[in-house]
Each structure stands twice: as C-alpha cells, then as structure tokens.
Amino acid sequence: MRKDKVLISNEDGEVWINYYPEKDWWVVHSSINSWSLAKYKEYLRLFGNILNQLKLEGITSLYAIPREPSDKKWEELFGFKQIGWLNETYPVMRLEYGD
C-alpha cells in the first residue's frame, strides 16, 4: 500500500494517510504493535499534535475505512463517526477538526 504521508513511525507502530483524489479524501491508516492504557493516552496526545499539523497544511477532515469491528472501535476511540458505507461492506468514518 502506498503511504502518501507517514505521520508516525516508531517501535509502537505506524500511522499514515493516503489521498484519494476521486473522493477528495485523506484516509488514515494505522498499524499498532503495542497497546495499553498508558500507550492509548500517549497516542491521543500524538494524534492531537498530528491534527494540529494537518490543519496548518489545510487538511481539515480525515476518513477511515475499518475492515474489522475492532478497527471500527479503535477509530471511534479517536473521535471518528460513521457516515456511510463503502461498497455496502465497510463503514466509512470521518473525523472533522478544522473549523
């Protein structure tokens, strides 16, 4: 999978976004290797910093297309809300933070 913009890459995991011009969507992807409550709090702090940086770059909404129910729950922990379906199979989730 192409990674248009890597946001975090360390021993705990990686977060990146891809731009899909046909939809005008920035879609966030993640691969997390380590999970705990303390790590979650750190991820929230890092994600807030990422959103601030993306906002400065003019990116004011992100999308996620979780493949598994556990992935959807993960996205919800970071404020994503379901707005529809992709191919009637996968939930489409959006996080708006730009105004």
C-alpha positions in Angstrom: 0.0 0.0 0.0 1.3 3.4 -0.9 1.9 5.8 2.0 1.4 9.4 0.8 2.3 10.9 4.2 3.7 9.0 7.2 2.6 10.7 10.4 4.2 8.4 13.0 6.7 5.6 12.6 8.3 4.1 15.7 8.6 0.8 17.6 5.0 1.0 18.8 3.5 1.3 15.3 2.9 3.4 12.3 0.2 5.9 11.2 0.0 7.3 7.7 -2.5 8.9 5.4 -3.3 8.5 1.7 -5.0 11.0 -0.6 -7.8 9.7 -2.9 -8.5 12.5 -5.4 -11.6 10.8 -6.8 -13.3 11.3 -3.5 -11.2 14.2 -2.2 -10.5 12.1 0.9 -7.5 11.9 3.1 -7.7 8.3 4.6 -5.9 7.5 7.8 -4.3 4.0 8.2 -2.6 2.6 11.3 -0.6 -0.4 12.3 -0.2 -0.6 16.1 2.2 -3.0 17.7 1.7 -2.2 21.3 -1.4 -1.4 23.3 -2.1 -0.3 26.9 -4.0 2.4 28.7 -0.8 4.4 29.1 0.0 4.0 25.4 -3.5 5.0 24.4 -3.1 8.3 26.3 0.2 8.8 24.5 -1.4 8.0 21.2 -4.2 10.6 21.9 -1.6 13.2 22.6 0.3 12.4 19.5 -2.9 12.4 17.4 -3.8 15.8 18.7 -0.4 17.1 17.5 -0.9 15.4 14.1 -4.3 17.0 13.7 -2.9 20.5 14.5 -0.1 20.0 11.9 -2.6 18.7 9.3 -4.8 21.7 9.9 -1.9 24.0 9.3 -1.5 22.2 5.9 -5.1 22.7 5.0 -6.3 19.1 5.8 -9.3 19.5 8.0 -11.0 16.2 7.8 -9.8 12.6 7.8 -11.6 9.4 6.8 -11.2 5.8 7.9 -12.5 2.6 6.4 -12.1 -0.1 9.1 -12.1 -3.7 7.9 -12.9 -5.3 11.2 -15.3 -4.4 14.1 -12.2 -4.0 16.4 -10.8 -1.5 13.9 -14.0 0.5 13.9 -13.9 0.6 17.7 -10.3 1.9 17.5 -11.3 4.7 15.1 -14.2 5.6 17.4 -11.8 6.0 20.4 -10.1 8.8 18.4 -13.4 10.6 17.5 -14.3 9.2 14.1 -18.0 8.8 13.3 -19.6 6.6 10.8 -21.1 8.5 7.9 -21.9 5.7 5.4 -20.7 2.5 3.7 -18.2 1.7 1.1 -19.5 -0.9 -1.4 -22.2 -1.8 1.2 -19.5 -3.7 3.1 -17.1 -1.4 5.0 -18.1 1.5 7.2 -16.9 4.9 6.1 -15.9 7.0 9.1 -15.0 10.7 9.2 -13.3 13.0 11.7 -13.7 16.7 11.2 -11.5 19.0 13.2 -10.7 22.0 11.0 -13.1 24.9 11.8 
